């Protein structure tokens, strides 16, 4: 591998690492915000719900997109969170808890 290709490869690895760190930090911030307002949803679940609001994904697609092992995705929690977020009555409850 010549020097230019090696340098490019190292830059792409560094970008991937920094992107993963940024994404995990953002999800933790969402989780902290939700916890402070007594909303029972994690940052990861919020991110997944946002992704699912644009298009459908399989569990494998979600695990790749969010850099998670498929076994760590709690499908029942995702189904519960989605039902809470789309329910108008539940939205009112979430808003009241946030006050």
MMTF fields as JSON, N, C-alpha, C and O atoms, coordinates in Angstrom:
{
  "mmtfVersion": "1.0.0",
  "mmtfProducer": "UNKNOWN",
  "numBonds": 395,
  "numAtoms": 396,
  "numGroups": 99,
  "numChains": 1,
  "numModels": 1,
  "chainsPerModel": [1],
  "groupsPerChain": [99],
  "chainIdList": ["A"],
  "bondAtomList": [4, 2, 8, 6, 12, 10, 16, 14, 20, 18, 24, 22, 28, 26, 32, 30, 36, 34, 40, 38, 44, 42, 48, 46, 52, 50, 56, 54, 60, 58, 64, 62, 68, 66, 72, 70, 76, 74, 80, 78, 84, 82, 88, 86, 92, 90, 96, 94, 100, 98, 104, 102, 108, 106, 112, 110, 116, 114, 120, 118, 124, 122, 128, 126, 132, 130, 136, 134, 140, 138, 144, 142, 148, 146, 152, 150, 156, 154, 160, 158, 164, 162, 168, 166, 172, 170, 176, 174, 180, 178, 184, 182, 188, 186, 192, 190, 196, 194, 200, 198, 204, 202, 208, 206, 212, 210, 216, 214, 220, 218, 224, 222, 228, 226, 232, 230, 236, 234, 240, 238, 244, 242, 248, 246, 252, 250, 256, 254, 260, 258, 264, 262, 268, 266, 272, 270, 276, 274, 280, 278, 284, 282, 288, 286, 292, 290, 296, 294, 300, 298, 304, 302, 308, 306, 312, 310, 316, 314, 320, 318, 324, 322, 328, 326, 332, 330, 336, 334, 340, 338, 344, 342, 348, 346, 352, 350, 356, 354, 360, 358, 364, 362, 368, 366, 372, 370, 376, 374, 380, 378, 384, 382, 388, 386, 392, 390],
  "bondOrderList": [1, 1, 1, 1, 1, 1, 1, 1, 1, 1, 1, 1, 1, 1, 1, 1, 1, 1, 1, 1, 1, 1, 1, 1, 1, 1, 1, 1, 1, 1, 1, 1, 1, 1, 1, 1, 1, 1, 1, 1, 1, 1, 1, 1, 1, 1, 1, 1, 1, 1, 1, 1, 1, 1, 1, 1, 1, 1, 1, 1, 1, 1, 1, 1, 1, 1, 1, 1, 1, 1, 1, 1, 1, 1, 1, 1, 1, 1, 1, 1, 1, 1, 1, 1, 1, 1, 1, 1, 1, 1, 1, 1, 1, 1, 1, 1, 1, 1],
  "groupList": [{"groupName": "UNK", "atomNameList": ["N", "CA", "C", "O"], "elementList": ["N", "C", "C", "O"], "formalChargeList": [0, 0, 0, 0], "bondAtomList": [1, 0, 2, 1, 3, 2], "bondOrderList": [1, 1, 2], "singleLetterCode": "X", "chemCompType": "L-PEPTIDE LINKING"}],
  "groupTypeList": [0, 0, 0, 0, 0, 0, 0, 0, 0, 0, 0, 0, 0, 0, 0, 0, 0, 0, 0, 0, 0, 0, 0, 0, 0, 0, 0, 0, 0, 0, 0, 0, 0, 0, 0, 0, 0, 0, 0, 0, 0, 0, 0, 0, 0, 0, 0, 0, 0, 0, 0, 0, 0, 0, 0, 0, 0, 0, 0, 0, 0, 0, 0, 0, 0, 0, 0, 0, 0, 0, 0, 0, 0, 0, 0, 0, 0, 0, 0, 0, 0, 0, 0, 0, 0, 0, 0, 0, 0, 0, 0, 0, 0, 0, 0, 0, 0, 0, 0],
  "groupIdList": [1, 2, 3, 4, 5, 6, 7, 8, 9, 10, 11, 12, 13, 14, 15, 16, 17, 18, 19, 20, 21, 22, 23, 24, 25, 26, 27, 28, 29, 30, 31, 32, 33, 34, 35, 36, 37, 38, 39, 40, 41, 42, 43, 44, 45, 46, 47, 48, 49, 50, 51, 52, 53, 54, 55, 56, 57, 58, 59, 60, 61, 62, 63, 64, 65, 66, 67, 68, 69, 70, 71, 72, 73, 74, 75, 76, 77, 78, 79, 80, 81, 82, 83, 84, 85, 86, 87, 88, 89, 90, 91, 92, 93, 94, 95, 96, 97, 98, 99],
  "secStructList": [7, 7, 2, 2, 2, 2, 2, 2, 2, 2, 2, 2, 2, 2, 2, 2, 2, 2, 2, 2, 2, 2, 2, 2, 2, 2, 2, 2, 2, 2, 2, 2, 2, 2, 2, 2, 6, 6, 7, 7, 7, 7, 2, 2, 2, 2, 2, 2, 2, 2, 2, 2, 2, 2, 1, 7, 7, 7, 2, 2, 2, 2, 2, 2, 2, 6, 6, 7, 7, 4, 4, 4, 7, 7, 2, 2, 2, 2, 2, 2, 2, 2, 2, 2, 2, 2, 7, 2, 2, 2, 2, 2, 2, 2, 2, 2, 2, 2, 7],
  "xCoordList": [0.859, 0.0, 0.909, 1.79, 0.69, 1.537, 1.152, 0.116, 1.977, 1.811, 0.501, -0.149, 0.114, -1.113, -2.348, -3.256, -2.384, -3.513, -3.572, -4.653, -2.43, -2.377, -2.887, -3.641, -2.47, -2.925, -4.447, -5.135, -4.967, -6.406, -7.158, -8.188, -6.652, -7.279, -7.324, -8.351, -6.213, -6.161, -7.134, -7.746, -7.277, -8.236, -9.663, -10.459, -10.004, -11.365, -11.652, -12.765, -10.65, -10.825, -11.062, -11.937, -10.29, -10.45, -11.828, -12.453, -12.302, -13.632, -14.709, -15.649, -14.589, -15.567, -15.584, -16.65, -14.409, -14.326, -14.953, -15.724, -14.627, -15.175, -16.686, -17.397, -17.174, -18.62, -19.325, -20.389, -18.742, -19.336, -19.372, -20.369, -18.287, -18.248, -19.29, -19.985, -19.399, -20.372, -21.792, -22.619, -22.072, -23.411, -23.765, -24.888, -22.833, -23.104, -23.292, -24.139, -22.512, -22.653, -24.015, -24.655, -24.461, -25.766, -26.887, -27.812, -26.814, -27.852, -27.866, -28.933, -26.7, -26.651, -27.279, -27.982, -27.027, -27.619, -29.139, -29.84, -29.65, -31.1, -31.621, -32.641, -30.934, -31.35, -31.373, -32.301, -30.355, -30.313, -31.469, -32.092, -31.751, -32.848, -34.193, -35.014, -34.401, -35.659, -35.791, -36.873, -34.717, -34.752, -35.06, -35.806, -34.493, -34.737, -36.2, -36.697, -36.888, -38.297, -39.235, -40.405, -38.716, -39.511, -40.191, -41.299, -39.534, -40.039, -39.316, -38.086, -40.074, -39.502, -39.09, -39.67, -38.092, -37.558, -36.077, -35.683, -35.272, -33.829, -33.464, -34.261, -32.262, -31.782, -31.709, -32.032, -31.284, -31.222, -32.623, -32.821, -33.582, -34.952, -35.48, -36.164, -35.162, -35.596, -34.999, -35.703, -33.711, -33.065, -33.664, -33.857, -33.956, -34.561, -35.958, -36.333, -36.718, -38.057, -37.993, -38.817, -37.011, -36.841, -36.517, -37.048, -35.65, -35.297, -36.529, -36.772, -37.303, -38.481, -39.597, -40.471, -39.575, -40.613, -40.417, -41.343, -39.215, -38.935, -39.113, -39.558, -38.775, -38.939, -38.844, -38.441, -39.216, -39.162, -37.767, -37.108, -37.332, -36.048, -36.254, -37.161, -35.415, -35.408, -34.519, -33.794, -34.581, -33.725, -32.259, -31.453, -31.911, -30.522, -30.104, -28.999, -30.999, -30.693, -30.491, -29.567, -31.375, -31.257, -29.963, -29.297, -29.61, -28.391, -27.159, -26.227, -27.149, -26.024, -26.027, -24.98, -27.188, -27.291, -26.881, -26.254, -27.235, -26.944, -25.743, -25.477, -25.025, -23.798, -24.035, -23.273, -25.104, -25.47, -25.571, -25.847, -25.352, -25.579, -27.091, -27.816, -27.585, -29.036, -29.673, -30.833, -28.93, -29.498, -29.733, -30.48, -29.109, -29.3, -30.533, -30.942, -31.124, -32.332, -33.536, -33.902, -34.136, -35.295, -36.54, -37.06, -37.013, -38.127, -39.389, -40.127, -39.649, -40.865, -40.826, -41.854, -39.663, -39.551, -39.76, -40.362, -39.269, -39.473, -40.945, -41.458, -41.616, -43.049, -43.81, -44.693, -43.472, -44.125, -43.863, -44.787, -42.604, -42.255, -42.981, -43.484, -43.039, -43.74, -45.226, -45.811, -45.837, -47.258, -47.514, -48.537, -46.585, -46.731, -46.605, -47.393, -45.625, -45.383, -46.457, -46.714, -47.09, -48.116, -49.491, -50.406, -49.641, -50.928, -51.07, -50.242, -52.109, -52.303, -52.473, -51.945, -53.194, -53.391, -52.059, -51.811, -51.218, -49.915, -49.025, -48.239, -49.13, -48.341, -48.688, -47.811, -49.959, -50.387, -49.773, -49.307, -49.771, -49.196, -47.699, -47.195, -46.992, -45.554, -45.289, -44.37, -46.091, -45.933, -46.19, -45.477, -47.2, -47.497, -46.372, -46.035, -45.786, -44.668, -43.445, -42.676, -43.269, -42.096, -42.173, -41.157, -43.335, -43.482, -42.978, -43.023],
  "yCoordList": [-1.166, 0.0, 1.233, 1.362, 2.127, 3.311, 4.287, 4.124, 5.29, 6.218, 6.996, 7.228, 7.397, 8.181, 7.349, 7.835, 6.108, 5.231, 4.914, 4.882, 4.684, 4.393, 5.59, 5.426, 6.79, 8.005, 8.153, 8.474, 7.915, 8.0, 6.979, 7.299, 5.76, 4.712, 5.101, 4.932, 5.621, 6.028, 7.171, 7.222, 8.083, 9.179, 8.654, 9.134, 7.675, 7.133, 6.396, 6.46, 5.699, 5.019, 6.047, 5.867, 7.114, 8.158, 8.812, 9.088, 9.06, 9.653, 8.72, 9.18, 7.425, 6.462, 6.465, 6.436, 6.499, 6.497, 7.767, 7.704, 8.918, 10.184, 10.255, 10.79, 9.725, 9.699, 8.824, 9.187, 7.684, 6.796, 7.474, 7.38, 8.158, 8.861, 9.97, 10.134, 10.722, 11.814, 11.281, 11.849, 10.199, 9.649, 9.094, 9.277, 8.426, 7.911, 9.048, 8.961, 10.1, 11.262, 11.914, 12.3, 12.039, 12.639, 11.798, 12.343, 10.471, 9.612, 9.682, 9.639, 9.788, 9.935, 11.249, 11.303, 12.319, 13.627, 13.558, 14.1, 12.89, 12.71, 11.93, 12.295, 10.87, 10.056, 10.849, 10.716, 11.677, 12.525, 13.516, 13.748, 14.095, 15.063, 14.391, 14.924, 13.224, 12.519, 12.111, 12.216, 11.655, 11.25, 12.44, 12.31, 13.599, 14.8, 15.228, 15.881, 14.864, 15.232, 14.042, 14.092, 12.974, 11.778, 11.157, 10.632, 11.212, 10.558, 9.22, 9.171, 8.149, 6.806, 6.314, 5.365, 6.963, 6.549, 6.915, 7.955, 6.066, 6.338, 7.104, 7.209, 7.626, 8.334, 7.441, 7.865, 6.196, 5.244, 4.99, 4.984, 4.782, 4.546, 5.764, 5.623, 6.949, 8.174, 8.224, 8.511, 7.946, 7.959, 6.948, 7.229, 5.77, 4.726, 5.142, 4.927, 5.73, 6.2, 7.279, 7.303, 8.179, 9.219, 8.587, 9.006, 7.585, 6.91, 6.21, 6.273, 5.544, 4.816, 5.738, 5.318, 6.985, 7.918, 8.305, 8.807, 8.073, 8.409, 7.217, 7.385, 6.027, 4.815, 3.582, 3.668, 2.435, 1.178, 0.562, 0.62, -0.026, -0.721, -2.065, -2.226, -3.023, -4.286, -4.115, -3.127, -5.076, -5.033, -5.014, -4.304, -5.78, -5.799, -4.431, -3.962, -3.791, -2.455, -1.453, -0.64, -1.527, -0.61, -0.85, 0.101, -2.096, -2.393, -1.87, -1.367, -1.984, -1.431, 0.087, 0.708, 0.68, 2.144, 2.777, 3.836, 2.127, 2.686, 2.029, 2.256, 1.212, 0.567, -0.212, -0.099, -1.003, -1.812, -3.27, -3.579, -4.149, -5.566, -5.787, -5.258, -6.553, -6.765, -7.283, -6.981, -8.055, -8.603, -7.519, -7.745, -6.351, -5.286, -4.438, -3.636, -4.61, -3.852, -4.538, -5.648, -3.88, -4.415, -4.078, -2.966, -5.033, -4.795, -4.407, -3.529, -5.03, -4.699, -3.254, -2.577, -2.777, -1.382, -0.438, 0.624, -0.814, 0.018, 0.091, 1.158, -1.049, -1.068, -0.216, 0.553, -0.347, 0.46, 1.943, 2.754, 2.305, 3.716, 4.292, 5.414, 3.547, 4.043, 4.234, 5.229, 3.305, 3.447, 4.64, 5.314, 4.898, 6.066, 7.35, 8.277, 7.416, 8.649, 8.965, 10.137, 7.951, 8.235, 8.434, 8.917, 8.08, 8.25, 9.702, 10.199, 10.366, 11.769, 11.955, 12.908, 11.065, 11.168, 11.021, 11.718, 10.131, 9.941, 11.155, 11.494, 11.813, 13.019, 14.11, 14.815, 14.237, 15.213, 14.86, 15.742, 13.58, 13.126, 13.419, 13.861, 13.18, 13.455, 14.952, 15.347, 15.765, 17.23, 17.678, 18.539, 17.101, 17.465, 17.053, 17.796, 15.889, 15.437, 16.336, 16.536, 16.871, 17.704, 19.067, 19.751, 19.461, 20.792, 20.788, 21.817],
  "zCoordList": [0.0, 0.0, 0.0, 0.85, -0.949, -0.985, 0.116, 0.76, 0.33, 1.445, 1.359, 2.378, 0.16, 0.003, 0.346, 1.02, -0.11, 0.205, 1.691, 2.279, 2.291, 3.721, 4.526, 5.486, 4.126, 4.806, 4.666, 5.635, 3.45, 3.222, 4.063, 4.656, 4.119, 4.915, 6.393, 7.051, 6.914, 8.318, 8.597, 9.664, 7.645, 7.813, 7.873, 8.681, 7.032, 7.051, 8.354, 8.876, 8.877, 10.161, 11.26, 12.107, 11.245, 12.254, 12.156, 13.18, 10.948, 10.76, 11.307, 11.956, 11.057, 11.584, 13.105, 13.719, 13.708, 15.173, 15.742, 16.7, 15.157, 15.643, 15.447, 16.298, 14.345, 14.1, 15.128, 15.628, 15.442, 16.452, 17.815, 18.531, 18.178, 19.466, 19.509, 20.512, 18.436, 18.375, 18.486, 19.199, 17.788, 17.83, 19.202, 19.672, 19.841, 21.198, 22.202, 23.091, 22.059, 22.949, 22.762, 23.74, 21.524, 21.252, 21.855, 22.457, 21.699, 22.261, 23.786, 24.397, 24.399, 25.864, 26.293, 27.302, 25.527, 25.852, 25.762, 26.617, 24.726, 24.621, 25.819, 26.403, 26.182, 27.32, 28.609, 29.407, 28.822, 30.018, 30.021, 31.057, 28.869, 28.762, 29.058, 29.805, 28.465, 28.711, 30.173, 30.75, 30.765, 32.18, 33.075, 34.045, 32.758, 33.557, 33.497, 34.416, 32.421, 32.267, 32.48, 32.1, 33.087, 33.403, 32.195, 32.306, 31.037, 29.835, 29.731, 29.714, 29.664, 29.713, 28.326, 27.798, 27.745, 26.455, 26.442, 26.97, 25.843, 25.812, 24.542, 23.61, 24.527, 23.351, 22.131, 21.021, 22.336, 21.226, 20.671, 19.456, 21.554, 21.091, 20.335, 19.321, 20.827, 20.144, 18.734, 17.766, 18.627, 17.32, 16.368, 15.185, 16.89, 16.065, 15.619, 14.467, 16.517, 16.153, 15.088, 14.173, 15.202, 14.181, 12.83, 11.802, 12.833, 11.585, 10.997, 9.792, 11.865, 11.396, 10.928, 10.17, 11.371, 10.925, 9.458, 8.821, 8.919, 7.524, 6.592, 5.456, 7.05, 6.238, 7.122, 8.282, 6.568, 7.311, 7.227, 6.189, 8.335, 8.407, 9.082, 9.898, 8.741, 9.465, 10.703, 10.821, 11.613, 12.801, 12.383, 12.985, 11.368, 10.883, 10.351, 10.624, 9.587, 9.069, 10.203, 10.176, 11.201, 12.338, 13.107, 13.518, 13.299, 14.05, 13.312, 13.94, 11.983, 11.206, 11.252, 11.435, 11.09, 11.045, 12.375, 12.392, 13.494, 14.807, 15.483, 16.663, 14.716, 15.208, 16.497, 17.457, 16.503, 17.662, 17.254, 16.095, 18.189, 17.959, 17.896, 18.739, 16.921, 16.823, 18.107, 18.387, 18.886, 20.118, 21.178, 22.131, 21.024, 22.01, 21.725, 22.564, 20.553, 20.222, 20.854, 20.468, 21.811, 22.508, 21.696, 21.781, 20.914, 20.009, 20.77, 20.322, 21.892, 22.64, 23.123, 23.126, 23.529, 23.962, 22.788, 22.947, 21.613, 20.424, 20.044, 19.708, 20.101, 19.789, 20.797, 20.417, 22.086, 23.119, 22.888, 22.949, 22.622, 22.435, 21.231, 21.288, 20.16, 18.971, 19.253, 18.824, 19.961, 20.258, 21.163, 21.04, 22.071, 22.948, 22.155, 22.344, 21.27, 20.532, 19.509, 19.236, 18.936, 17.937, 18.556, 17.889, 19.781, 20.446, 20.912, 21.675, 20.452, 20.805, 22.31, 22.882, 22.941, 24.392, 25.127, 26.111, 24.656, 25.293, 25.09, 25.975, 23.949, 23.712, 24.719, 25.218, 25.006, 26.008, 27.357, 28.079, 27.698, 28.963, 29.019, 30.052, 27.933, 27.892, 28.069, 28.786, 27.418, 27.536, 28.977, 29.491, 29.629, 31.011, 31.943, 32.865, 31.724, 32.547, 32.371, 33.311, 31.175, 30.877, 31.561, 31.684, 31.996, 32.621, 34.02, 34.695]
}
